[in-house]
Amino acid sequence: MRLKWYGTATILLEQDETKLLFDPFLSLNDECFKPPVDELSAVENILVTHGHLDHIVSIPAILRQGDGTTTVYCTAKPREVLISKGVDETRIRQIKPGDRLGFGLFEVRVLKGKHIAFNMGIVLKTLFSPRVLIYRNNLGYLRKENRICVEAGETVAYDIGAANKRILLLGSLNLDDNTEYPKDADLLILPFQGRSDLAKYAMPFIDRLKPKKVLLDHFDDAFPPISSNVRTGPFVSLMRRKHPGVPVLCPEASAEWIDMG
């Protein structure tokens, strides 16, 4: 099994020529890596974790460039939004927590997730940053899409198995209190954006899940001024102290494969 991180929460998994694409997004920041749309549009299965703009807004453009065979898997609200943006409803399969999906050797279980709780520190830092002026050309678009692309309490996580490996992919850095998540996953894919205290905030989730390895994503600045480049060093340092046997991967967004062994 191998994966690519294209930036934001866009993850591509591959096992024996079967590919799964999660939360594809085309960056609004020219300084960020921009994934090749033709590569994304060739993937037959797109899985969505929730309906925020940085997880679904690029899907119509990706589908338009494809050959018409791609299916999108998402919950009710993203489905409604994608249809309103012109996606043929026959290309969307609505899912819910508890569903089990099969794709080649991949077995995927849909779990109830939870969106990160933004704290006042990140809200104030974003609102009063000079980046609001620097990236003012993005503001109209982001305001409009934020009103349309809402999470609606429908965040899911994916428990993915293939080739004796297990990956737990979160769409946002939070867990549902009443859901039993797999422990000791070979890889936890952890979105790392949305608070001013991310390292400390993330640690109870690491304690609960006990993964063998962690890969951080979503820490780049793909839709400024709402996004930002997040420092991952404090989390890596805290992991070395509290979980010294758990490697943390902080990849560079690119079209290069990461081998999962």
Beta strands, then each sheet from edge to edge (+ up, - down):
strand 1: 2-5
strand 2: 11-15
strand 3: 18-22
strand 4: 45-47
strand 5: 71-74
strand 6: 92-94
strand 7: 100-103
strand 8: 106-112
strand 9: 156-162
strand 10: 165-170
strand 11: 187-191
strand 12: 214-217
strand 13: 248-249
strand 14: 258-259
sheet 1: 6+ 5+ 4+ 3+ 2- 1+ 14-
sheet 2: 7+ 8- 9+ 10- 11- 12- 13-
end
